[in-house]
Amino acid sequence: MPRPGMLTRSRANRMVRTPGNRRVIHRQKFYKTEGRCAVSGSKLQLPRKAKHGVRRGASRSAKRPNRPYGGVISSRALRRGIIKASRD
């Protein structure tokens, strides 16, 4: 369920003043952002089936890397975490 702040049309509708000095409503489109790593903030390298438009027909395992924390943190951050945990 979306947050209450997302349930309004006023997020998408913006009043814009045109060069002819009229005020009109421009509708703003919201797109899904690409996956970001929760640790480093870098862009996740997701499979092609996880991309926009293809994801509906794909299974859940096809949309995420098949490893611990797959689809949440990047492989580089996971590698660093495993090495750090083994050294402690």
Secondary structure, DSSP 8 states (H G I E B T S, - for coil): ---GGGS-GGGTEEEEE-TTS-EEEEE--------B-TTT--B----GGGSTTTTTTS-HHHHS-SSTTTTTS-HHHHHHHHHHHHH-
